[in-house]
Amino acid sequence: MPKVKTNRSAAKRFTKTGSGKFKRAKSGKNHFTGKKDSKSIRSLRKGTLVSDVDTPRIREILPY
């Protein structure tokens, strides 16, 4: 069987943790931030984990 190619756009957005879960950045920080509270903008800096429902799809496109 041929090798499975890594989806390069997904590889730039997600990183695998040591336990096998996937980290992602939070959305909503690029523009329209003037109307948002500074506390909420600060909370968007931190990363979060991909939900358990979406993890199998991410695992397919990031096999390695």
N, C-alpha and C positions, 0 to 999 in steps of 0.2 A: 504494500500500500504506500502511496506517496505521503510525504510529510504534510501536516496541516499547517497552513500559513497563519501567522498571528495577524489579527486586524490591527493595523498600525494606528488608526485613529483612536481605537479603544485603549491601546497600549499607552498612549499619551494622557489618557484621562483617568485610568484606574491603575492602582498598584496593589499587589498581593501582599497580605500580611503574613506573619510567621505561622499563624494558625490556619491559613488557607482562605480567609475571608478577603474581601476586596474593599479598599478605601477609595473614596471619591471626594471631590470638592463640592461644596454646596452651591446652589445656583442663586441667581438674583443679585449679584454684586457688581455687574458690569456697568449698568446705567439705570436711570430712574431711582437713584439712591438719595436724591434730595428730599423726597417725601417720606423716606424711611427713618425710623428712630436710629440714633447712633449706636444704641445698645444692640439693635437687631443687626446692624451692619458689622459690628464687632463679632457677633456670634456667627456670621457667615464666613469669617476667616478660617475657622476650624474645619477640619475635614470630618467626614462621617463615614459609616460603613454602608455598603450596598445592601438593600433589603434581602431577606432570605428568599423571597419570591423571584427576584431578578438575578440572583447569584448563578443559577445554572446556565442562563443565557450568556453571562459574562465569561463563565468558565469555558464555554464553547468557542468564543472568539479570542480568548487568551489562553491557549492550551499549555504554554510553557512558562 
